Amino acid sequence: MIQPSRIGKAAAVSAAISLTTVTYSYTFTNLNDIIDSSYTINDLVTSDQGPDIIVGRTQTPQGNLIYKWTPSTGAIVLPNQDAPLYASSSPSVYTSDDGNTLASEAFDGGQSSTYRWSANNGFNYPTIPSSFMHNGQWYGAQENGSSDISGDGSTIVGSIFTVNQFQDDYLNRAYRWTAHNDKELLNGADSNYFCSFAFDTSHDGSVIVGRGFNTNNNQNTAYRWTSQTGGVSLGDLDGGSIYSHASAVSSDGNIVTGSSKSELGLEAFIWTENDGMIGLGDLDGGQYNSHAYDLSDDGNIVTGIGYNDDGSTGFVWITDQGMMSVRELLEAQGLADQIDGWSFDNAYVSDDGNWLWGRGNDANNSETYWFAQVPEPGMSLLLGTAAGLLVMRRKRA
């Protein structure tokens, strides 16, 4: 049976590489070759055959509405959308692995509100916590937004913007919304630590990561939350001012990636309970600045945005290989002709590490989405013939 693999947000590729006597195909695809450029891509799910589910928004006479694409149906706008709420906004859309549950936001009167769509129940809006006490003051919820949905579709995570009773202070509070409960604010491991933003969740929704705030020292740090521990700060990299945030977590909740300030600048990291937070370096050239957006479930591949002499660009970091730009990776696989004139804004990776994707501009400078297949037995082996090149390109290892 084909097993779906969750990717996150948009892309595709083509070429070949020979390892000893075995040849594997590397493919590159402009996603706008399979879905019209009028459709914005926010999230997608892959199978062994390529994109299996794509979701996002498309502009219609009724507003900027949500669509879902599959190979068999093409792009279909979801029915019964409250069109006026979307006429002038474009919040992202997130999908479960089976495509039967989506999460996004609606805008009404300048305020946003999360909703869930399911194939069985249509659109559903939660009840949000109306108020909570902090430092002797009541804080009331003003608006809320979604950041992701778990692979099994059970849990939506995001943040609620709250203002105190005197209207002179505000707090952002992370939340989770499960299929059977209204929104629940995520508390820190102690009363001084707030889970401010929730950015990603494990497959079953039991582990949530994001950025928290310590009211004792006014420091923002990445956290990992479970119902047993609360939000536990992951600390930050050595050097520089104290700051970190967690962008993504593996399906089992055990590996976290994000960015932190180090002595050299903002730097992508990977975190495990055994090893703590480890910096992943930066691309050659340009400012020292790397942001991790996504990771494979085994933690061997991390993707995001870095800076080189050409400015910001998508990167791929591989265990024992280091960090390289998307262009360096694809050119090393013989794809120079196919990607000539392209730019790569960002990069994401599937859970199994066999697919890469992102947003970019094609040779005609038209904004589009790219999608790259990393065939079995996986990227680490496929890079064997280019290993020397990639190790040399690793910066400040």
C-alpha positions in Angstrom: 0.0 0.0 0.0 1.3 3.5 -0.8 2.0 5.3 2.4 1.4 9.1 2.3 4.3 11.3 3.4 3.6 14.8 4.8 5.5 17.7 3.2 4.2 21.0 4.3 4.0 23.8 1.7 4.9 23.6 -2.3 7.5 22.0 -5.3 9.4 19.3 -8.0 12.7 17.9 -10.3 14.5 15.7 -13.1 17.9 14.0 -13.8 20.0 10.9 -13.2 23.0 10.0 -11.0 25.1 6.8 -11.2 26.4 5.2 -8.1 28.8 2.3 -8.9 26.7 0.1 -11.2 23.2 1.3 -10.1 21.4 4.3 -11.6 18.7 6.2 -9.8 16.4 8.9 -11.4 16.3 12.3 -9.9 13.3 14.4 -11.1 12.5 18.1 -11.1 9.0 19.5 -11.8 7.4 22.9 -12.0 4.3 22.4 -10.0 2.4 24.9 -12.2 2.8 22.3 -14.9 0.2 20.2 -13.0 -1.8 22.9 -11.3 -2.6 26.4 -12.8 -0.6 29.3 -11.5 -3.8 31.0 -10.3 -3.8 28.5 -7.4 -1.6 29.4 -4.4 0.0 26.3 -2.8 0.2 26.2 1.0 0.5 22.5 1.9 0.8 19.2 0.2 1.0 15.4 0.9 3.0 13.0 -1.2 2.8 9.3 -2.0 5.3 7.1 -3.8 4.0 8.6 -7.1 4.5 12.3 -6.3 2.0 14.9 -5.1 -1.1 13.2 -3.7 -3.0 16.1 -2.2 -2.4 19.9 -2.6 -4.3 22.6 -0.8 -4.3 26.4 -0.9 -6.4 29.3 -2.2 -7.5 30.6 -5.5 -9.1 33.9 -6.4 -12.8 33.6 -7.6 -15.6 36.1 -8.2 -16.8 35.1 -4.7 -13.5 35.7 -3.0 -10.2 34.1 -2.2 -11.4 30.6 -1.6 -9.9 27.2 -0.5 -9.3 24.5 -3.0 -8.1 20.9 -2.8 -6.3 19.1 -5.6 -5.8 15.4 -6.2 -4.5 13.6 -9.3 -7.9 12.1 -10.0 -10.1 15.2 -9.4 -7.8 18.1 -10.2 -8.4 21.4 -8.3 -11.8 21.7 -6.7 -13.0 24.7 -4.7 -14.6 23.6 -1.5 -18.4 24.2 -1.3 -20.3 26.4 1.2 -17.5 28.8 2.0 -18.5 32.1 3.6 -17.1 34.1 0.7 -17.2 37.7 2.2 -14.8 36.6 4.9 -12.1 35.7 2.4 -12.6 38.5 -0.2 -9.5 40.5 0.7 -7.4 38.0 2.6 -5.2 35.0 1.9 -4.5 33.0 5.1 -2.7 29.7 4.6 -4.4 26.3 4.4 -3.1 23.1 6.1 -4.1 19.5 5.5 -4.1 16.2 7.3 -2.3 13.3 5.7 -5.5 11.9 4.2 -6.8 15.3 3.0 -10.1 14.9 4.9 -9.4 17.6 7.4 -8.2 21.1 6.7 -7.3 24.1 8.9 -7.2 27.8 8.0 -8.5 31.2 9.1 -11.4 33.5 8.3 -11.4 37.3 8.5 -14.3 39.4 9.7 -14.2 43.0 10.7 -10.4 43.0 10.5 -10.0 40.1 13.0 -9.1 36.5 12.2 -10.5 33.3 13.5 -9.4 29.7 13.0 -11.8 27.1 11.5 -11.7 23.4 10.7 -13.1 21.8 7.5 -13.8 18.1 7.3 -15.2 16.0 4.5 -18.0 14.8 6.8 -18.9 18.0 8.7 -17.9 20.9 6.5 -16.8 24.1 8.2 -16.6 24.4 12.0 -15.5 27.3 14.3 -14.3 26.6 17.9 -15.1 28.4 21.1 -12.0 30.2 22.2 -11.0 30.9 25.8 -12.6 34.3 26.5 -10.2 35.4 29.3 -7.5 34.4 31.7 -5.7 35.9 34.6 -2.0 37.1 34.4 -0.2 39.2 37.1 -3.5 40.2 38.7 -5.0 41.4 35.4 -7.6 39.8 33.1 -6.6 39.3 29.5 -9.3 38.8 26.9 -9.0 37.1 23.5 -9.1 39.4 20.5 -8.3 37.2 17.5 -6.7 33.9 16.7 -5.0 32.1 13.9 -3.8 28.6 12.9 -0.3 27.5 12.1 -0.6 23.7 11.4 -2.8 20.6 11.7 -1.6 17.2 12.8 -1.1 14.4 10.3 -4.0 12.4 11.7 -6.2 15.5 11.6 -7.1 15.4 15.3 -5.3 18.6 16.4 -5.0 22.2 15.1 -2.4 24.5 16.7 -1.9 28.3 16.5 -1.9 31.4 18.6 -4.4 33.8 20.2 -3.8 37.5 20.5 -5.1 38.8 23.9 -5.3 42.3 25.5 -5.5 43.2 29.2 -8.5 44.8 30.9 -6.9 48.3 30.7 -6.1 47.9 27.0 -2.4 48.8 27.6 -0.7 45.4 27.4 -1.1 42.3 25.3 0.1 38.7 25.2 0.2 36.0 22.5 -0.9 32.6 23.8 -0.4 29.3 22.0 -3.3 26.9 21.8 -4.3 23.5 20.6 -7.8 22.6 19.3 -8.7 18.9 19.2 -11.5 17.3 17.4 -13.4 16.8 20.6 -12.6 19.9 22.6 -12.6 23.7 22.3 -9.3 25.6 22.2 -7.0 25.0 25.1 -4.3 27.5 26.0 -0.8 25.8 26.3 0.8 26.5 29.6 4.5 26.5 30.3 6.3 24.1 32.7 6.2 26.9 35.3 4.0 30.0 35.8 6.6 32.4 34.5 6.9 30.7 31.1 4.2 31.3 28.4 3.9 29.3 25.3 3.4 32.3 23.0 3.2 30.8 19.5 2.6 27.2 18.4 4.1 26.5 14.9 4.0 22.7 14.5 2.7 19.5 16.0 3.6 15.8 15.9 1.5 13.3 13.8 -0.9 12.6 16.7 -1.0 16.1 18.1 0.6 15.0 21.4 3.8 17.1 21.0 3.7 20.8 20.0 6.6 23.2 19.4 6.9 26.9 19.0 8.2 30.0 20.8 7.7 30.9 24.4 8.3 33.9 26.6 9.8 34.0 30.1 8.2 36.9 32.1 11.1 36.9 34.6 13.8 37.8 32.1 11.8 38.8 29.0 13.5 36.1 26.9 12.0 34.4 23.9 13.0 30.7 23.5 11.9 27.6 21.6 9.7 25.2 23.5 8.5 21.6 23.3 5.1 21.0 24.8 3.3 17.8 26.0 0.3 17.5 28.3 2.5 15.8 30.9 5.4 18.4 30.9 3.8 21.6 29.7 6.0 23.9 27.6 9.6 23.2 28.3 12.2 25.7 27.0 14.8 24.2 24.7 17.3 27.0 25.5 19.4 28.6 22.7 22.8 28.3 21.0 25.9 29.6 22.7 26.9 33.2 22.1 24.8 36.2 21.0 21.7 37.4 22.7 19.2 34.8 24.0 16.6 33.9 21.4 15.3 30.8 19.7 12.1 29.5 18.1 11.1 26.0 17.0 9.6 25.7 13.5 9.0 22.0 13.0 8.9 18.7 14.9 9.2 15.1 13.6 6.1 12.9 13.4 7.0 11.1 16.6 7.7 14.4 18.4 11.3 13.5 19.3 13.3 15.8 16.9 12.8 19.6 16.7 14.3 22.1 14.3 14.2 25.9 14.2 16.5 28.9 14.5 18.5 30.5 17.3 20.9 33.4 17.8 24.5 32.3 18.0 27.7 34.2 18.3 27.8 34.5 14.5 24.1 35.4 13.9 20.8 33.7 13.5 21.4 30.0 12.8 19.3 27.0 12.1 19.4 24.2 14.7 18.3 20.7 15.3 17.4 19.5 18.8 17.0 16.1 20.5 16.7 15.2 24.2 20.0 13.4 24.2 22.1 16.0 22.3 20.3 19.2 23.1 20.4 22.1 20.5 23.0 21.9 17.8 23.7 24.7 15.3 23.6 23.7 11.6 25.8 26.6 10.2 25.1 28.8 7.2 25.6 29.0 3.5 28.8 30.4 2.0 28.7 34.2 1.3 26.2 36.8 2.3 25.1 37.5 5.9 25.3 34.8 8.5 21.6 34.0 8.7 19.8 30.6 8.4 16.2 29.7 9.3 15.1 26.0 9.4 11.5 25.4 8.3 11.2 21.6 8.0 12.9 18.3 8.7 12.7 14.6 7.8 11.4 12.2 10.4 14.9 10.7 11.0 16.4 14.2 11.4 18.9 13.5 8.6 17.6 16.3 6.4 16.7 19.9 7.4 15.4 22.5 5.0 14.7 26.2 5.1 16.2 29.6 4.0 19.8 30.8 4.2 21.9 33.6 2.7 24.7 33.5 0.1 26.2 36.1 -2.2 23.0 36.3 -4.2 20.8 37.0 -1.1 18.3 34.7 0.5 17.7 31.2 -1.0 16.4 27.8 0.0 18.8 25.5 1.7 19.1 21.7 2.3 21.2 20.4 5.3 22.2 16.8 5.3 23.8 14.8 8.2 27.6 14.4 7.5 27.2 16.6 4.4 26.4 20.0 5.9 24.4 22.9 4.4 24.1 23.7 0.7 21.7 25.8 -1.4 18.9 24.1 -3.3 20.8 25.2 -6.5 24.0 23.5 -5.4 22.2 20.3 -4.6 20.3 20.1 -7.9 23.3 21.1 -10.0 25.4 18.4 -8.2 22.8 15.9 -9.5 23.1 17.0 -13.1 20.1 19.3 -13.2 21.9 22.6 -14.2 20.1 22.8 -17.6 16.7 22.2 -16.1 17.1 24.9 -13.4 18.9 27.4 -15.5 17.5 30.9 -14.7 15.5 29.6 -11.7 15.7 31.1 -8.2 14.6 29.1 -5.0 13.0 31.1 -2.2 12.7 28.3 0.3 12.7 24.5 0.7 10.7 21.9 2.6 11.1 18.1 2.9 8.8 15.1 3.2 8.7 13.0 6.3 10.5 10.1 4.6 13.1 12.5 3.1 12.3 11.4 -0.5 10.7 14.7 -1.7 11.8 18.4 -1.6 9.6 21.3 -2.6 9.3 25.1 -2.3 8.5 28.4 -3.8 10.6 30.1 -6.5 10.8 31.9 -9.8 11.2 30.1 -13.1 13.4 31.1 -16.0 10.8 33.6 -17.1 10.9 35.2 -13.6 7.3 34.0 -13.0 6.6 33.0 -9.4 5.9 29.3 -9.2 6.4 26.2 -7.1 9.0 23.5 -7.6 9.0 19.8 -6.6 12.0 17.5 -6.5 12.0 13.7 -6.0 14.8 12.1 -4.1 14.4 8.5 -5.1 15.0 5.4 -3.0 17.3 4.5 -1.3 17.3 8.1 -0.1 19.2 11.3 -0.4 22.3 10.3 1.7 23.2 7.5 -0.8 22.3 9.6 -3.9 24.7 12.2 -2.8 27.6 9.7 -2.7 29.2 10.9 -5.9 29.0 14.5 -4.9 30.0 14.0 -1.2 33.4 15.6 -1.7 31.9 18.7 -3.2 29.3 19.1 -0.5 31.7 18.6 2.4 33.9 21.3 0.9 30.9 23.6 0.7 30.1 23.2 4.3 30.7 26.5 6.1 32.1 26.8 9.6 31.5 23.1 10.4 
